[in-house]
């Protein structure tokens, strides 16, 4: 059955690519943009830390546009924003766009350093609000103008079902982490840093309450990691039984293939609003104004948003694309429940709560020292 499913998906993928390519060939305006982009010769991007995401871009974009070099950096939010501010103070405009989390975009938006996003969408299959669920959904900044989120999927916490009884998780949800036998067994991507660990904070607070959050940090001695991959590695090695922040189940695959995973059966907490939030991941696009390679940047974002690329990168990341016209890449237990309302912490409108939870966590961490 799995072979048939893979074959069907491969055929669909090929069909998506043919449709996309033929649309490009018939678009004279698009060809003019591509020609100008090839003259510029490069596109300068700050990307997110997910290695699968970066590998896909560096491997596939040169196949589609071999005359345009991808200059890709991975600077943390604070460092990237500080660098742009410093460069602009001395009249340097060196970056084209961000393909990363939304936090840096929101900060740069406040600096008036971004251009509106929708005018960059040229290809008809990309410039269609319906396939994205409406622009108000896809644009996640408060003005619904600058920051485009490609993904929309549920992000739960994860647990090791070999060592944590699934019946306990079903009964207690995230409160299972508070059981006394699990002291020191929860790994959390540091919520003081931009990323999945910060984004899951409001969900954990809502599920546990402030007293439960204090217990998790002070009594249960949750372990904070500055890199999301360290959370995954802790679960792969069995030193952590709970993982908070990164999409552990997909990121743990290389450890499984390498035979480095021992007693583990990584499962999500589920798809109810009590144990999962709606995530946009680090999968946002935003255009930096006064960029040095405007046409190459335009080619990149249109390429990234085509059906073919969204289909492939969603599969690779195990994160559903916001596009409604491609198959879902997520597991059924991470699909939204019909009619349910989920916390959406990464939208700019939700940032006050995100910051408040981060401050509370930091206060509790200090009290636990």
C-alpha positions in Angstrom: 0.0 0.0 0.0 2.8 2.4 0.9 4.4 1.7 -2.5 1.2 2.6 -4.3 0.9 5.8 -2.2 4.4 6.8 -3.0 3.9 6.2 -6.7 0.7 8.2 -6.7 2.4 11.1 -4.9 5.3 10.9 -7.4 2.9 11.1 -10.3 1.1 14.0 -8.7 4.4 15.8 -8.0 5.4 15.4 -11.7 2.0 16.8 -12.8 2.3 19.8 -10.5 5.7 20.5 -11.9 4.6 20.3 -15.5 1.7 22.6 -14.8 3.9 25.1 -13.1 6.6 25.1 -15.8 4.2 25.4 -18.7 2.7 28.4 -17.0 6.0 30.1 -16.7 7.0 29.5 -20.3 3.9 31.3 -21.5 4.4 34.3 -19.3 6.4 37.0 -21.2 6.5 39.3 -18.2 7.9 36.5 -16.0 10.6 35.7 -18.6 11.6 39.3 -18.5 12.0 39.2 -14.7 14.0 36.0 -14.9 16.3 37.5 -17.5 16.9 40.5 -15.3 17.5 38.2 -12.3 20.1 36.3 -14.2 21.9 39.5 -14.9 21.9 40.3 -11.2 23.3 36.8 -10.7 22.7 36.3 -7.0 20.1 36.5 -4.2 21.1 37.2 -0.6 18.9 35.4 2.0 18.8 35.0 5.7 17.3 31.6 6.4 16.0 29.6 9.3 18.1 27.0 11.2 16.2 23.9 9.9 18.9 22.0 8.0 16.3 20.1 5.8 14.9 23.5 4.7 18.3 24.9 3.9 19.4 21.8 2.1 16.3 21.9 -0.1 16.8 25.5 -1.1 20.5 25.1 -1.9 19.9 21.9 -3.9 16.7 22.7 -5.8 16.8 26.4 -6.6 20.0 26.1 -8.7 18.4 23.4 -10.7 15.5 25.7 -11.6 17.7 28.8 -12.1 21.3 27.8 -12.5 22.4 31.4 -13.4 21.3 32.8 -10.0 23.5 32.0 -7.1 22.0 31.6 -3.6 23.9 33.4 -0.9 22.3 32.0 2.2 23.1 32.9 5.8 21.6 31.6 9.0 21.8 34.4 11.5 19.8 34.3 14.8 17.0 36.9 14.9 18.7 39.3 17.3 22.0 39.1 15.4 20.3 39.5 12.0 18.2 42.5 13.0 21.2 44.2 14.7 23.4 43.6 11.6 20.8 45.2 9.2 20.4 48.2 11.5 24.2 48.7 11.8 24.7 48.3 8.0 21.9 50.8 7.2 23.4 53.4 9.5 26.4 53.5 7.2 24.4 53.3 4.0 24.8 49.6 3.2 21.9 47.6 1.8 23.1 44.1 1.4 20.2 41.8 1.9 17.3 40.8 -0.4 14.9 38.8 1.7 14.2 36.7 4.7 13.1 33.0 4.5 12.8 32.3 8.2 10.6 32.9 11.3 8.4 35.9 11.6 10.0 37.6 14.6 12.9 39.2 12.7 10.4 40.4 10.1 8.2 42.0 12.7 11.2 43.9 14.1 12.4 45.0 10.7 8.8 46.1 9.9 9.0 48.4 12.9 12.2 49.9 11.4 10.4 50.5 8.1 12.9 48.1 6.4 10.4 46.0 4.5 8.5 46.3 1.3 4.9 45.0 0.9 4.9 41.4 -0.1 2.0 40.9 -2.4 3.3 43.0 -5.3 6.2 40.5 -5.6 3.8 37.7 -6.6 3.9 37.5 -10.4 3.0 33.9 -11.4 -0.7 33.3 -11.6 -0.6 30.1 -9.6 1.1 32.0 -6.8 -0.8 35.2 -6.9 -4.1 33.6 -6.0 -5.6 34.4 -2.6 -7.9 31.4 -2.7 -5.1 28.8 -2.8 -3.6 30.3 0.4 -6.9 30.5 2.3 -7.1 34.3 1.8 -4.4 37.0 2.2 -5.6 37.9 5.7 -4.7 34.4 6.8 -1.4 34.1 4.9 -0.1 37.5 5.9 0.7 37.3 9.6 1.9 40.8 10.5 -0.6 43.1 12.2 -1.0 45.2 9.0 -1.5 42.0 6.8 1.0 43.5 4.4 4.6 42.4 4.9 5.1 38.9 6.3 3.9 35.9 4.3 3.6 32.5 6.1 3.8 29.6 3.7 2.9 26.9 6.3 0.0 26.4 8.6 0.0 23.2 10.7 -0.5 21.9 14.2 2.6 21.8 16.4 2.2 19.6 19.5 4.6 18.5 22.1 6.2 15.0 21.7 6.8 12.1 24.0 8.5 8.7 23.9 5.7 6.1 24.0 8.2 3.3 24.9 8.8 4.9 28.3 5.8 7.1 28.8 2.5 5.2 28.8 0.2 6.5 26.0 -2.8 6.0 28.3 -1.3 8.4 30.7 -0.8 11.0 28.0 -4.3 10.5 26.7 -5.7 11.1 30.2 -3.5 14.0 31.4 -2.3 15.6 28.1 0.6 17.9 28.7 0.2 17.5 32.5 1.8 14.1 32.1 5.1 15.9 32.2 4.3 16.9 35.8 4.3 13.3 37.1 7.0 12.8 39.7 8.7 9.9 37.8 9.6 12.3 35.0 11.8 14.8 36.9 14.5 16.0 34.5 13.0 14.2 31.5 11.5 17.1 29.6 13.6 19.0 27.0 12.4 22.5 25.9 14.0 24.6 23.1 14.8 27.7 25.1 11.7 29.9 25.0 13.8 33.1 25.6 15.0 32.6 22.0 12.9 33.0 18.8 11.8 29.7 17.6 9.5 26.7 18.3 10.3 26.7 22.0 9.1 30.3 22.4 6.0 29.6 20.2 4.9 26.6 22.3 5.1 28.7 25.5 1.5 30.1 25.5 0.1 26.6 24.9 2.1 25.1 27.8 0.9 28.0 30.1 -2.7 27.5 29.0 -2.5 23.7 29.6 -0.7 23.7 32.9 -1.6 27.1 34.4 0.9 29.3 36.1 1.3 26.9 39.0 1.8 24.0 36.6 4.4 26.0 34.6 6.2 26.8 37.9 6.2 23.1 38.8 7.5 22.1 35.4 10.4 24.4 35.6 11.2 24.4 39.4 10.2 21.0 40.6 10.3 18.9 37.4 13.6 20.5 36.4 12.8 20.8 32.7 16.0 21.1 30.7 16.4 24.1 28.3 18.4 23.8 25.2 19.6 26.8 23.0 19.4 24.7 19.8 16.3 22.9 18.7 18.4 20.0 17.3 19.7 19.4 20.9 16.1 18.7 22.0 15.8 16.2 19.2 19.1 14.6 20.0 18.1 14.3 23.7 15.0 12.4 22.7 16.9 10.2 20.2 19.3 9.2 23.0 16.6 8.7 25.5 17.8 11.3 28.0 14.6 13.2 27.4 11.2 11.6 27.3 9.3 14.8 26.3 10.3 17.3 23.6 8.9 20.8 23.5 9.5 23.2 20.6 10.8 21.5 17.4 8.9 19.0 15.2 10.7 16.1 16.9 9.1 13.3 15.0 10.3 14.5 11.6 13.7 15.8 12.7 14.6 12.6 14.5 14.6 10.6 11.2 18.3 10.9 10.6 19.0 9.4 14.0 16.7 6.5 13.3 18.3 5.8 9.9 21.7 5.9 11.5 20.6 3.3 14.1 21.3 5.8 16.9 17.8 5.6 18.5 17.4 3.0 21.2 14.2 2.6 23.2 12.0 5.2 21.5 8.6 5.5 19.9 8.2 9.2 19.3 4.5 10.3 19.2 2.8 13.6 19.4 0.5 14.6 22.2 -2.3 14.7 19.7 -4.3 17.3 17.7 -6.7 18.8 20.2 -6.4 22.5 21.1 -5.4 21.4 24.6 -2.1 19.8 23.4 -1.3 21.6 20.1 -1.2 25.1 18.6 -1.4 26.3 15.1 2.2 27.0 13.8 3.7 28.8 10.9 7.0 27.3 11.8 10.0 29.3 10.5 8.5 29.3 7.1 7.9 32.9 6.4 9.0 35.1 3.5 9.5 38.9 3.7 11.1 41.4 1.3 13.8 43.8 2.6 13.5 47.2 1.0 16.3 48.9 -1.0 17.5 45.3 -1.7 20.4 44.9 -4.1 18.9 42.1 -6.3 15.2 42.9 -6.7 14.5 40.6 -9.6 16.4 37.7 -8.2 14.5 38.1 -5.0 11.2 38.1 -6.9 12.2 35.0 -8.8 13.1 33.2 -5.5 9.8 33.9 -3.7 7.7 33.0 -6.7 9.6 29.8 -7.1 9.3 29.0 -3.4 5.5 29.4 -3.5 4.8 27.3 -6.6 2.8 24.1 -6.1 5.7 21.9 -7.0 8.1 23.4 -4.4 5.5 23.7 -1.7 4.5 20.1 -2.3 8.2 18.9 -2.0 9.3 21.0 0.9 6.2 20.2 2.9 7.0 16.5 2.5 10.6 17.1 3.4 9.8 19.1 6.5 6.7 17.1 7.6 4.9 20.5 7.8 1.7 21.2 5.9 1.8 24.0 3.3 -0.8 26.7 3.5 -1.6 25.9 -0.1 -5.0 24.3 -0.4 -4.4 22.6 -3.8 -1.7 20.1 -2.7 -1.9 17.0 -0.5 -1.3 17.4 3.2 2.1 16.2 4.3 1.3 15.9 8.0 0.2 12.8 9.9 -3.5 12.5 10.6 -3.0 13.1 14.3 -1.5 16.5 13.6 -4.4 17.7 11.3 -6.7 20.3 12.9 -10.0 19.1 14.4 -13.0 20.4 12.6 -14.4 23.5 14.2 -11.7 23.7 16.9 -10.0 27.0 17.9 -6.2 26.8 18.3 -3.7 29.2 19.9 -1.8 30.9 17.0 1.1 32.5 18.9 3.3 33.4 16.0 1.0 36.0 14.5 2.0 39.6 15.4 -1.3 40.1 17.1 -0.5 37.4 19.5 3.0 38.6 20.4 2.1 40.3 23.7 1.2 36.9 25.2 4.3 35.3 23.6 6.5 37.9 25.3 4.6 37.6 28.6 5.1 33.9 28.8 8.8 34.2 27.9 9.2 36.7 30.8 7.4 34.4 33.2 9.5 31.4 32.2 12.7 33.5 32.6 11.6 34.6 36.1 10.8 31.0 37.1 14.2 29.8 35.7 16.0 32.3 37.9 14.0 31.2 41.0 14.9 27.6 40.3 18.7 28.3 40.2 
